[in-house]
Amino acid sequence: EWEVTLLENLWVDTTRRHPLEAMTRASMT
């Protein structure tokens, strides 16, 4: 479970720094 949390934290951090990039990735998947 800690691995999922780690990925979520990383994604949240990326979203805060690069919202457009995060949106693009979310749209692709």
C-alpha positions in Angstrom: 0.0 0.0 0.0 2.9 2.4 0.7 3.9 2.1 -3.0 0.5 3.4 -4.1 0.7 6.2 -1.6 4.2 7.1 -2.9 2.9 7.2 -6.5 -0.1 9.3 -5.4 2.2 11.8 -3.6 4.5 12.0 -6.6 1.5 12.6 -8.9 0.1 15.3 -6.6 3.5 17.0 -6.5 3.8 16.9 -10.3 0.3 18.3 -10.6 1.2 21.2 -8.4 4.4 22.0 -10.3 3.2 21.1 -13.8 -0.6 21.2 -14.0 -0.7 21.2 -17.8 1.6 18.2 -18.0 -0.4 16.3 -15.4 -3.7 17.0 -17.3 -2.1 15.7 -20.5 -1.0 12.5 -18.8 -4.4 12.1 -17.2 -6.1 12.5 -20.6 -3.8 9.9 -22.3 -4.5 7.2 -19.7 
